[in-house]
Amino acid sequence: GVVQCFPEVYEAARRAGIKPIYGVEAYVFDDEFPVMVSPPSINILEAEYVVTDIETTGLSTQNDEIIEIGAVKVKNGKIIDTFSALVKPQRPLPANITRLTGITNDMLKSSPSFTQVIPNFLDFLGNSIFVAHNAGFDAGFIRRDCQKLNLPFNNRILDTLALSQIVLSNLKNHKLDTVAKHLKIKMGSHHRAVDDANTAALILKHLLSQVINTGISNLSDINKIYGLSSKDVHLKSYHATLLVKNKEGLGNLYKLISLAHMDYFYRNPRIPKSLINSARQGLILGSGCQAGELFQGLLRNCCPTEIEQIINYYDYLEIQPVDNNDFLVRNGMISSKGALQDLNKRIYELGKKFDKPVVLTGDVHFLHPEEEICRKILLKAQDFHDAEHESRLYFRTTEEMLRECEYLGEKAAREVVIDNTNKIADEIEPDLKPIPDELYTPVIEGAESEIVEMTYRKARDLYGSDLPDMVSKRIEKELKSIVDNGYSVIYLIAHKLVKKSLEDGYLVGSRGSVGSSLVATLCGITEVNPLPPHYRCPQCKKTIFVEDSHVGVGPDLPDKSCPDCGSVMKNHGFNIPFEVFMGFEGDKFPDIDLNFSGEYQSRAHKFAEELFGKNNVFRAGTISTIAEKTAFGFVKCYFEEVSDEKSSYEIKRLATGITGIKRTTGQHPGGIMILPRDKQIYDFTPIQYPANDKRSGVVTTHFDYHSISNRLLKLDLLGHDDPTVLKILEEETGYDAKKISLDDEKTMRIFSSLDSLNLNSEDIGTTVGTLGVPEFGTRFVRQMLEETKPTTFSELVRISGLSHGTDVWLNNAQTLISKGIATLTDVIATRDDIMTYLIHKGNKPSVAFNIMEDVRKGKGLKPEFEGILSKSKKIDKWFIESCKKIKYLFPKAHAVAYVIMAFRIAFYKVHFPEAFYSTYFTVRADDFDASLILQGQNKIKEAMEQLVKKDKYMTSKEKSLYTVLEVANEMYQRGIQFVPIDLYKSDVKRFKITSEGILPPICTLPGLGSTAAHNISIEREKGKFSSIEDLRKRTRVTRNVIQILKDNGVLRGLQETDQLSLF
């Protein structure tokens, strides 16, 4: 029911030079004739019904026999006659049937055979409507025996199972006993035919009255009951094949897949026939595998009229290799492989009779026969009981397929394997593309002129009406790329989103390389200024660019007064090339990623919906696959269960075989896809709920967002802690984060020492003061800081780049620095370093750009590029070797944006310590253990020592707790205390600053939970609690919560009950 492989199929077929055929094995159900096929025109109450139940020796109409028939005749809502007969089978009863029904061989030995009972039953039935619960089963056996006796059985059939599924859709299942229990019907002896028939008759009476209540009075309209019901009805579904013929068919398929997932999902995405009929143009329908409607109809021995109706619905009929369906022989549904061949022959003959091409299809689930073991492992992991049985669902060659159907004869075999497959393939248009080639962005009228005007207006506001050459040329270069490629609307959207967040009081951080764009800076999208380091006078606008190569970024420039007006100049510029963002030719799609406050993210998404319309905004879908460790576990468990020992090499080989297989779907944490108003989403992708969870309320793209990110505009509006932290810090201190100087000396010193915090390393276990500072607080980065001792903002940016790269620091830059081969300023820290270094050394910009792109993606140095660098006397050898080791490089703009946020938070740590610690713990309240931490420093240190002993065996929760304990210990060392949790003063979520110290919220008590804390908060606003009993009654908290509050002294002074004692 899914088509998520389409983009990959297209790429694979394009590379191989073959024509792909797009299609899906769908789950289809009949919503047009769910209750009756061809119902007669008669008043529902006036019709005569014979409600029947049979008991059999098994489930197969091919192999098993009827052992009992029970029936009751119903008219005008009343039972007017009954029929009951035991039937002697030709072989002894299986023991399980005796256990189920209570019928024994002794009871049957003197009973009449079916040759006597069936004619009697037909006399009883007459022209009445045949009714049964799961009528296809009962009717199939009756019809088979009638055929043996050459007797007609053409009665109309009504299925109470399907009718109950529609009318009583809220039931978990619709077994006879479940429905009877729900309707309070006494059953008698379950699994005895006449009692079950009587039960089914009473169920029918109730269901028909419900039908009549909807306004349906004539039996000819009974199937309309489905249309009047909710979409939660779960009718039986069948497999069918839907192939795409042309572009119209592709859009229709995407629509069907979407509605199957969104409106009709039940265990699987299911498509009603009426929906297919409304969107059938451009599609070719095949009858499916053994789970298809035709095969199942023949297996159930449906009447010829119904078989004809089924066949006429499809464009071609399918048969499969006999081995595919061998399980039907194993479970007794078919007597032998010969019988399976006979079934295939019958389908072939029916195809001839009704002029439908018949095709032998493979129902392929894996490529090579030896890969079957991988399928068995996956099935076993999902608890399939028959996982061990051979399925042989591999991709067969033409010769193998011809051999599979030799029993049809040479001519027919060629017809179903070669001729008909080619005829169907020829109907399918070549060069069909599952997704468009080009990018479709939403249209905002006047976006180009607005971006140009906004850019120059801000530039002149900052740099004066006569723009410096470097500024004007950079703007012209960028605007040409942005406007000429139609990307203005992307910049404008990002501008509007950031502006809205700032208006609502939340800073926004930028991610990725958007900070490489000066236009993005001037449009307020990012705070990162990519120009070379420079001074700017806020009064007279004089600008001085600094050529000194020792100064990496603007914040490192020494203070300077304006030579023209004497005002203190601002220092800006992080020296980032635009090419990193939009490519050397300036035509690369600008991927703008933004970090909103986690508190604000949903509002940002809501604002995007307001801008473009809710029906044009979709969450970016993701596909989760089986990870290597999970695959290894699956393989190991499989062989343990089947008691088979395999070498570690074989286990690893098989784990590799199932690694990367789709496991589930999800959503990007912040990615949204914007659909232009003049397009349909089905032009690009189907849609669904993440992991098919309707309760999520989120609609995602069916295709993984990577497949369509350059076809639809994707905005990454992520949630991040830093903007939330700064918002709280501003509220607590009244100090505007945007006014923090990025060259504050005391703040800078915490990245290389503890001087600014007046601490020593023995007290807190580190020589730097960055505990709790984002990007710089982890053990890994603190070690980098201790080794490099950065003193400039530029060095902090480099450390951020080094820490986020892969194979950039360890066994690379770290070694170069420790051996004195290069300094922190020299080593490759970000992708931009490669381009700027190589250009500075005299290489062509295009060569420098291409080398940067290869290295940042982990592709190393191509031989031709390595040759160019090796021949240059200006290029250091260590630089070449470093490039070859790198697997991933962080963009400088991203590092700068992160460091700006981190430096601001570090500023508050130095200058407003109480606010810093209270905010830090507020954001991490889930990891804060108040019962431990409030016991003081000694207990904290003891807990840390215990956790350190566990080392690599620490759980994720314990690792998070350890980090919190480190910061709590540091806070105590700085002379700041925690105060005990107070029933009335403690906040629900936030840590509060008081004159005595920091007051934790109630929810930080382990085991208490946010709901209990919220309830306490609401009730205490209404008035004080008179007793513990009063507290429990008003807040409805559990006894366990009361005990937690008692154990932590929160209820000290509160009496147990309100009862007064006389003594």
N, C-alpha and C positions, 0 to 999 in steps of 0.2 A: 503493500500500500504506500510505499514511499519512492521518491525519485531523486534522492539527494546525490546520487552518483552521476547525474546527467552532465554537469560541467566537466568532471573527470573523464567520462566516456567520450565527450566531444574532443578533449585534448588528446586522448589516447588514439582515437580514430584518425584525427588530423595528422598526428605523427606517423601513423602506420599507413596512411593513404587509403583507408577503407571507408565505406559508407555506413555510418551508425544508424541503427533503428531504435528509436526511443519508445519506450512503453513501460507498462507496469503490470504486475500481477495484483489485481485488485480484489477486494472483498466486496462482493455485490449482494444485495438482498432485494427481494421482490416486495415492493411497497404498493404495487398496483393490484395484485391478486393475492394478498397475504393470507386471507381467510378462506376464500373459495375461488376456484377457477370457473369462469362462466356461470355465475349464480343465476337461478331462474327468477323471473318476475312474479313474485307472489308475496302476499302479506306475511311478515315474519311470524306472527302468531298462528296464522292459518296453515302454514307449511307443516308437513309431517316429517319428523326426524327419527331416524333409528340410530341411537347412540350406542356405539359398539366398543367392546374391548376384547382383545384376544391374548391368550397366553401361548408362548411358543417354546421350542427347545433351544432357541438362541435368537440372534439378531439378524441372521442372514436369510434373505428370501431365496438365495441360491441353494443353501445347504440345510436350513432348518425347517421344522414343521409346526403347524398349529396343533395345540393340545387342548385348547378350550376356547369356545366362543360364547360371550355373554352380550346380550343386547336388550335395550329397552326402547319402546316406541313412544314418542312424545308428540302431542298435538295440543295446541291452545294452552301450553304451559303445564300440561298434565301427562303423567305416564299412563298410557292406555294398554300396554301389552309388554310382555317380556319374553326373552328367548335365552335358553341356556343349554349348552351341550359340551360334554367332554369328547375329545377326538383322539382316537388311538393312533399313535405314530408308528412309523415303520421300524424304529430302533428304540432301545431303552432310553429313558430320560437321563440326562446328565444330573449328577448329584446336586450341583449348584441350583438347578432349576427346581428341584424338589424342595431344597431349603428355602428358596425364594417364594414359591407359590403354595407349598404344602401339598401339591399334587404328586401322587406316587404312581409307580408302575402298576401296582395292584388296582388302583382306581381306574386305570386306563385299559387294562387288558380285555375287559368285556365291553368297552365302549365302541361305538361305530367308527369307521374310518372317515376320512374327509370326503370320500366319494358319496357318502350318505348325508353327512352333516351339511356340506356346502349347499346342495340343492335345497335342503330344508331352510337354511339361513336365507338363501336368495328369495324363497317364497315369503318368508317373514319380512324381508327388506322391501320387497315390491319396488315401487317407484319412489320410495321415501328418500330423503336426503341422508346420505351416509355421514355420520358424525363420529369422530374419535379424538382422543387427546394424543396429539402427534399422529394425525390421521394417515400420513404417508406410510408409516410403518404398518398399521393394521390393514389399510387398503392394499398395500403391496402384497401381503401374504394371501389375502382373499382373492385378489386378481390372479395371482400365480396359480392357485388351486382351481379357479374358474377356467383358466386357459387349459389346464390339464384335462378338464372335463368338457372342454369346448362349450362352456356356458358364458353368456354375456354378463358383464359387470360394468355398466355404463352410468351408474348413479352419480349425481353431483355429490361432491365431498366438501364437508366443512370441518375445519380443524380448530378444536377448542384450545389447543396449546397456543397457536398463533393469536387467536382472539383474546385469550387471557393475557398474553404478552402485551397486547395493545391496550386493553381495558384496565388491566391491573399492572401497569408498568412499574409501579413502585416496589413490587415484590423482588426479592433477591434472586429467586428462581421460580419456575412455573411448572414444577413437577405436580402430578395429580394430587399427591398428599399435601403439598405446600399450599396449593390453591384451595383445596378443601378446608384445610385448617384456617386459612385466612377468612373464608366465607362461613366458618362455623358449621360445616357439613360433616355429619357422622359418616364414616367410610365403610363400616363393615369390615370384611376380610380383604385387606389390601393385597393385590396381586392374585385375586380370584376374579375371573372375567365378569361375571354378572354383577358382583358388588362394585367393581371398578366402573362398569358401564352405568350403573345406577348413580354413582358419585359424579361421573362425567355428565350425566343427564341433569342433575341438580346444578352443577356448575354452568352448563349450557343455559339453563333457565335464567340464572342470575346474570350471565354475560349478555344475553339477548335483551333483558330488561334494561341493562345499562346502555346498550346500543339504541334501543327505542327512545331512551331518555335524551339522547343527543339529537333526536329529530329524524332518525332513519327508521322508516317503517316497512319499506319493501326490501326483500332479500337481495334483489338485484343491486342495491346500493350498499350492501354490507361492507364491501372493501373500502368504502369512503371513510370508515371509522378510523383508519390509519391517519388520514389527513387531518382529522379532528383531534388527534392525540398529540402529546408532547413528543419532541425528538428523542426522548430518553427511551423510547421503545426499542427493544433489542430482538429483532426477528433473526431467524437463522440466515447466515450468509454463506455464499459460495465463492469459489475462486473464479476469476475470469481474466483474460488478457486484453489489455487496451493498448493498441499500437497507434502511434502518431503518424498521420498521413501527410500533414502540411502545417503551415504556421498557425492557421485557424485551429487545427486539432491540438497543437501544442498549448495554446491559450486555454482551450476547453479542458484539456487534461489537467493543467495547473489549477483551474477552477474546481474541477471534481476532487482533486487531491486535497485542496484547501477545505472544501466543505466536508469532505470525509473526516478530516482531522478536527475541524472546528465544531461541526453540528451533529455528526453522526458517529463520533468515536465511541466504541465500546470494546475494550480489549485490543481492538485493531481499528484502523481507519476504514470505515465502511461507506459504500456508495449505494443509495437507493436507485433502482432501475429508472424511476421517473426522472431523476436528476440526469442520468446518462442520456435518456431520450431527449432531454431539453438541450443537451450540449454534445450531441453525437457527431455533429459536423466535423469532418477532418479526422475522425477516429475509426479504427478498424477493430472489431471485437472478436476475440477468440473464446472458445468455450471452456478453456482452462484445463487443469490437470484432473486427477482423480477426485479432487475436492470441488470440481466444477459442477454446475447445475445439471449438465447433460449426463455425465458419468454417474453422478449420484442418483439421478432420475432412473437410469437404466438399472442401477444396483437395487433401487427400491421397487423396481417393477411398476413404474408409473404407467398410467393409461396412454395409449397411442396418441390421443388428442393432446395430452399435456406434453408428451415428448416432441410432438410436431411444433407445439407452441414454443418450447424451449429452443429447438433447432432454428426456427425462423427468427429468433431474437439475435442470433450471432451471424457474423460475416464469414467465419470459417470455423471448422470443428477441429479439435485437437485430440490426438492419441499420444501415448508415451511408451517408451520401451517397457516391456513386461517386468523387468527387474525393478523398475521404479516403484511398482505397486505390489511387489512381492509380500509386503506386510499384510495385505488383504487376505492372502492365503494363510499366513501365520495366525492371524486372529480369527480365522474361520468365516470371514465374510464372503470369500470366494473359495471354491473347492480345489482349484489347481491353477498352475500357470497356463494350462491349456484353456481353462475358462476365462482367464484374463485375455488371452489371444482372441477368444470368441467375442469378448466384449469389444475389443478393438475392431474386429471384423465387422461387428454390427454397426459401430459408429461409422466405419468406412462406407458400408452399404446405405446407411441413412443419409450420409453426405451425397451419395450418388442419387438417391431417391429425391432429395429436396434441393439438389443442385447447389450444394455447399462444398467448397474445397476442403479437403481433409489434409491435415499437416501433422507429421510426426515431430513433436517438440521434446526437448530433453529435460525440462524442469530442472535446469542446471543450478547447483548450489556450490560447486567448487570446480576448479579447472582440471586437475589431474586425478586419476584414481587413487594415487597414494596420499592425496590430501584429505581423504575421507576421515582419517584419524583426527584432523583438526576440527572437523564438524562434530565428531563424536565427543570431543573434549568440551566444545561449546554447549552442546545439548545436555551433557552430563552436569555442567555448571548451572544449567537452568532446571535441573531436576526432571528431565524427560525420562520416563521409565524405560523407553525403548531405544535409548541412545546407543546401545551396543550393537543393535541390529544393522546389518549392512544395508546401505541405501543406493550406492552406485549412481549418485546424481551428478556425475562428472560431465565435462564437455566432450561429447563424442565427435569423432571425425565423420565425414560423409560415408565412408566405407563402413564404419561401425554402425551408423544409423541404418544403412541399407541391410546389413546383416540382422539388425534387431527386428526387422519386419519382413523377413523372407517368407513367413507364413501367409502373407497377403498375396504372394506371387510377384514375379520380377517387375511386371509392368506397374502394378499398384504400388509396390515399394518405391519405385523411382518417382512415381507421381506424388506420394506423400512426403518424400525426403527431398526431392530436387525440384520437380516441376511446380508444384503448388507453392512451395516456399519462395521460389523466384517470382512467381506471379504476384504474390502479396508484396514482396520487396519492391517490385517494379511500380506498385501503386504509391509508394512512399517517395516524396520529393527528395532529391539530393540536396546537399548543402544546408540542411536544416540546422539551425543553431539554437541550443537550449536557452541561451541568454544573449542579449544584443552585444555587439562589439563595442559600441561607443558609450560614453558617459552621458546620462540624462540628469541634469540638475534642475531643481525647481526654479521657476521664473519669478523674480521680483522686479517689477517695472522700475527702470531708472537706477538699477543697482550699480552699473558701470560709472555713471556720472556721480552718484552718491559716494562711492569709494574714492574716486579721484578727488572730488571736492573735499571730502573729510580728511584725506591724506595731506593735501597741500595746506588746508586750513590749520591742522595741528602742527605741521612742519613749520609754517610761518609763525605760529604762536610760540614755538620753542626756539627756532633758529633765526627768526626775523624775516622780513619780506624779501630781502635779497639773500636767498638761500646759499650757503656755502657750496662750492662745486661738488664736494664729495657727497653731500646730502642730496642735491638735486639730481646728480647722475645716478645715484643708487635708487632714488624714487622712480626716475624715468625708466630705468632698466626693469625694475620690479613691476611697475604698472603695465609696461608693455607685455610682459609674460602673463600677468593676471588678467588683463582686459582682453588681449588677443585670443587667449585660450578659453574665455568664457567663465573664468573662475571668480569674477567679482562678487557674484551672488553668494559664494562660499564665505568670502571675507565678510560680507554684509551680515550674513546669518550669525557668524561667530561674534561679530561686533554687537549685535542686538542681544545675544544671550549673555555676554559678559556685562554689558551695560545694565541689563535687568538685574543681574545678581548684585552688582555694585550698588545699584539704587536700593536694593533690599538689604544692604548692609553686610554682604559676604564677599570677601576677596575671592578671586579666581586665579588659580595657578595654571600655567601652560605646560604641556607635555610635548614630547617629540621635538621636531625641528622648526615649529612655527616661529620660535624666537629668532630664527635666521632671517626673518622677513621684516624689514624696516616698515613696510606698509602695515603689517600686522601690529607693530608697535604703535604707529601713529594712529591707527584705528582703534586703539585701546584693547586689542585682543590679547596682547601679552605685555608684560612689564620689561621683557628683555630687549635691550637696545643693541642691535647687531653691528652698529658702526664701530670703527676703530676707537680706542680710548680718546676721549676729548673733554675739554672744559666747555661749559656753556654758562653764559651770564644770564641769570633770570630777569635782570633789569633791562640791559641794553641789547641783549641777544647775541653779543659777540661770542664767536666759537673758535676754539683753538684745538686743532687735532695734534696729538702727540706722536712723534715718530719713534720715540725711544722704545726699542725692542725689549727692553728689560721690564717694561710695564705691560702686563698681560691684559688687564681689564681696567675700565674707568675707575671703579672704587678704590684701586690701589694708587691712584694719582695723589700726590701731596696736595694739601690745601693751597688754594691760589686766589688772589684777589684780581678782579677784572682790571686790566691795564687801562681801559677806557673810562670806567665809571667808579671803580674802586669797590664794587659789590663783591661779596664772597661768591665765587663761581661754583657751579654744580659739576660733578664729574660723572661722565656716562661712558657707555660703549663697551661691548664685550668681544668685538672683533670676530664676527661670525659670517662666513660667506653665504650669500643667498642660494648658491648652487646646491648646498646641502639640503635645502628644502624643496626646491622645484626642478632640480636637475641642471645639467650643464647647458642644455638648450632652453631651459626655463619653461618646459611644457609638461613637467611631471605633475601629477595630481597633487594638490596641496592638502595633505592630511592634517587637519587641525584638531588636536586633542586638547581638551580642557579639564582641569581638576576643580570641580565645584565642591563646596562643603558637603559632607555626607548628609547633613541636615537639609541641605538645599537642593540636592540632586533631583529629587522627584519633582520639585517645583520648576527646575530647568527643563525637564522633559515635558512637563505640562505646558510650559511657555512655548516650546517647540511645536506642540500640538495646536496651540492657539495661532501660531504663525502660519502653519501650513494646512491645518485641518486634521482632526483626529484620524480620519480615514486615510491620510497620506503619510502617517508616521508609524513606523514599525520598529520593534526592537530587533537588533541584529542577532540572527540565529547562530548557534554554535552546535557542533557535533562532537560529543565526547567519545573517545575510543578506549579500547582496552590497553592499559599501560603495561609496560614490560614486567613489572613486579606482579601485577594482577595475573597476567598471562602465565607467568611462572607458577603461581599458586594454583591456577586452574589445571595446568598440566600435571603438577605433582599430586593434587587431590584425585585427579582422574585415575592415575596409575595405582594409587593407594586403594581406591575403591574397587578396581578390577583385579587387585592383588597381582600386579605385574611390576617387576623391578626394571627400571631403565637407568642407563648411565646418565650422569649429570650433563654430558654433551648432548645426548638425545633429548633430554628434557629442555635444555636451552634451545635446541634446534626447533622443537615443536612450539615452544613459547614464542619464538621469533615468528612462527607461522601464523599465530593468532594475535600478535601485537598489532595495534592500529585498526582493528576491526571496530566498527561502530557499536557503541554501547547504549548511548541515549542522546537526547538533544537538550539544548539549554539556551541561555541567552547571554550575550556579551554584557559585562557588568555595567557598561554605560553607553554602548554603541546603539545609535538609532539610525535607521535608513529613511531618507526623505524621498517620497514619490512625487514627481511633478503632477500638477493637477490635471494635465491633459493626457495622462497615462493611466493604465490599469496595472495593479500589482502583478496580475497574471501575465503581463508582458515580460516580466523578469523572473518571477519565482512564485511557487505556491506559498501559502502561509499556514501557520499552526500555533498551538500553545506550546510553551517550552515543556519538554518531557510529557507532552499531551495532557498537561494539568490545567483544566479549564478554570480551576479556582484561582490560579495565578492572576487572572485578569489581564495578562500580558499577551500580545500577539507578536510572534517572531516570523522572520523569513524562514522558509523550509530549507532553503539552501544555506550552507555555512556562509557567513558574511564575507569570508575571503573570496568566494566565488563571484560575488556580485558587487564588491566594494568599489570597483572602478566603472560600474554601470549605473549604480544609484549613489547619490551622495550619502556618505556615512559620516555622522558626527559622533565623536567620542565625548560624551558628557559624563565624566566619571565622578564618583564620590570619593573624597579624600579627607583625611583627618586634619591636614595642615590649615586649610581655610576655616574649619570649625574651631580649631585651637586658637587661631588669631582672633576670630570673632569673640570668643569668650574672654581672651586676654584683654582685648580692647574694652569690653564691658566692665571687666574687673578693675582695670587700671585707669581708664579714661585716656590712655595714650594711643594715638593713631599709629597703627602699624606701618602705614605708608610713609610716615615721617621719620622712621628709623633710618639712621645713616648706616650705609653698608661698610663704612670704615671705622666704626666705633671700636676704639682700642681695647677697652675692657672686654668687650664681647669677643673680639678676635683672639684674645689671649687664651680663652678656654679651649681652643682647638689645639693648643700646644702645651698648656700647663694648667695648674690649679690655682694660680695666683689670684685671679679675679674672684674666686669663690672662697678664698682663705681656708683651703683644705689641704690635707696631705694625702699622698697616695696610699699609705698604710690604712687609712680610715675607710677608703672607698674602693680600693683594689684596682686603681687605674691612675695614670699620671696626667690624664686630660679631663676636662670638665664637661664632656658632652653627653653624659648620661641623660636620657630623656629627650635629647635633641634629635629630631627626625633626620635621617640620612647619615648621622654621625654618631649615633648612640649604640650601635651594635658592637659586639665584641670584635668582629672582623674589621670594621672601619676604625674602631678605637686603636686597634693594633697598627693600622696604617698611619693613623695620626701620630702615635708614639714613635714610629720609625722615621716619619718624614718631618715632623714638627713644623707644620705650615704656619706662616705668619702673614700671608696675603690672601686676598679674596680669590685671586687667580689660582693659587695653589689649592684652595678649597674646591674650586670648580674641577680642577684636575683630579683630586681625590674622589670626588663624586663620580666622575667619568670612569676612573679606574675601578671603583667598587662595583659599578653596574655592568662593566664589560665581562666577557668570558675569555679566560686565558690572556688577560691583559695585565693583571697585577701579579698573581701567583706564577712563579716560574717564568716571569717575563720582566715587567718593570721593576718589581721588587728586587730581583736579582741584580739588575743593571744599577739600581740606586745603591744597594748594599755593597756592591763591588767597586763603587766609585766610577763606573763606566759612563753613567749619565746621571743627571740630577732630576728631581721631580719636575722641574720646568722643561727639561729636554724630552722625557719619555713620551710615548704615544699614550694619551689618556682618553681622547675622544676622536671620533671619526674626522672631525674638522682638522685636527692636528696634522693628519697625513697630507691633506690638500694644501694647507697653508705652508707647511714645511717644504713640500716638494716645489711649490711655486717659488718660495723664497730662495730655494737652491738652484733656480734657473730652469726648471722643467716646464713644458707646455701645460697651460691650465687644463686642457682636455685630457692629457695623460695623467696629470695629478688627480683629476676628478675620477677617472676610470679606475685608477689604482685604489683610491679611497673606497669606491663602491665595492670592489672585489674584496678588499681586506675586511671591511666592516661586516660583510655577509659571511665571513669565515672561509672565503674561497682562496685565501692566500695570494701569492703573486704568480701571475701567468709568466711562462718562460720569457716572453718578449719584454714584459715589464721588468722582470728581474734583471734581464740583460741590460736594459737602459740604465737602471739604478746602479748596477755593479760597475758599469763603465765610467760613471760619474765620480770624479774625485771629491766632489762636494758632499756626497751622500755617505753618512757613517754606516759601517758594516752592521753595527748593532741594530740600526734602524731597519735594515733589510730583514735580519733574522727575527726581529720583533714582529714585523708585519706577517711573517710566515706562520707565527704561532697563534695569532689572534683568531678567535672564533666569532666574536661579536663585539662591536664598538658602540658605545652610547653617543648620542648627538650632544654637542657642546651646549646648544640652546636648552636642551632638556636639563642638563646638569646645572646650568646657570639658574634656571627657574626653580629647581629644587633647592639650590644653595641660598637663593634670596629668601625663600620661605623659611628655611632652617635657620639662617642667620637672624632673622627677625624674632623667631621663637627663642633663640639663644640670647638675644638682647633682653627679653623679658626675664629669662632665667637669671641673668646677672643683676639686672636693675630692679626687678619686681619678683623676688623669689617666691613669696607666698602665692602670688597669682599664678606663677609658672607651675608650682607643684599641685595646687588645687585643680588647675586646668588639666594638667597631665593625667592626674588620677580620674578626673571626670570622664575624659575620653576613653579611659581604659578601666572603667568601673567594673566591667565583667570579670576582669582578671584580679581585682583587688580583694584580698581576704582580710576583712576588718577584724575578725576574731583572732587572727594571728598578728597582724601588723600593729594593732592597737596595744599589744602587750609590750611594745617597746623595742629598742635597738638590740638588746641581747637576744631576744627571741627571733628577731629578724635574721641576725647573723647565724644563729643556730640552724634555722630553716635553710639558709643559703648553703651552709656547710653540708647539710644532709643532701640537698639537691645536687651539689657539685660532685658528691660521691657517686651519684647515679650516672653522671656524665652523659654518654650517648644514649643511655636508656631512659632519659627523661622524656615524658610525653609532651605533646604540643602545649597542653594546658600548664604543665609544670615549667616549661620553658618561658611561657608568658608570665607566670607567677614570679619566676626568678628575676626577670627584667624589672617587674614592678617592685620587688624587694630591693633591688640595687638602688633604684631611685628613692624609695622610702628611707633606706639607710642613709643615703646622701643628704636627704632633707633633714633627718634627725641631726646629722653631723653639722649642718649649718644652723642648728639651734632652733629649728621650727618643729613644733610638736603637733601631734594629732590629739584631738579631744574626743572623749567617749561619745558614741552615738546617742542622740537624744530623741526620745519619742515624739517630741513636739517641734524641736528646732531643726533636726536633720532634714535635708531636702530629699526628694524622691530619687533624683538622679545625680545632682551636682554636689561636689565637695565645696563647702562654704568656708570663707575666711572669717575667723572670729578673733577677738582680742586675745583669747587664750591659745589659739592655734587653728588648725584646719579640722573642720567637722565633716566626717564622711556621711554619705547618704545611707538611708536604711537598707537599700538594696544590696549593699556590699557585704552584708552578713551572709556567709555561705548557707545555701539551702532556703533562704527566705524568698527570693524571687521578686521580679518587678511588679507582678500583679498584687501580691500582698502589700508591698510598699505603697503602691498606688491607692489601694483601698484604705490603708491607714491614713494616708495623706488627706483623702477626701473626708473621712470621718472626724479627724482631729480638727478640721476647719469648722465643723458643726458644734464643737464643744469638747471639753476635756473628758477623758474616760474616767468613770467613777470606780472601775475595778477591772481586773484582768478578765473577769467574766463578761463585763460590759464591752470591753475591747473585742473579745472574740465574737460576741453576738453581732456587734455593729459592723465589724470589718469582714466577718465570715472567713477569717483565716483559720487554718487547721491547727490542731493541738501541737503539731510538730513546729509550726511557726512560733507559737506561743513559747514553746520550750527554748527555741533558738534565742528569742528576745530575752527570756529569763537568764539563760546561760551567759549572755553578754551584758547583763546588768541594765538593759534598756527599761525593764519594768520595775526597777528598784523603787520602793516607796508606794507601789500600787497594790492595794489589797486584793485578795483572791476573788471575793464575791461582795455583793451589795447587802448581804444579810446581816442584820444587827444581832449581836449576842447580848443576852440579858444578864450574863454573869461575867 
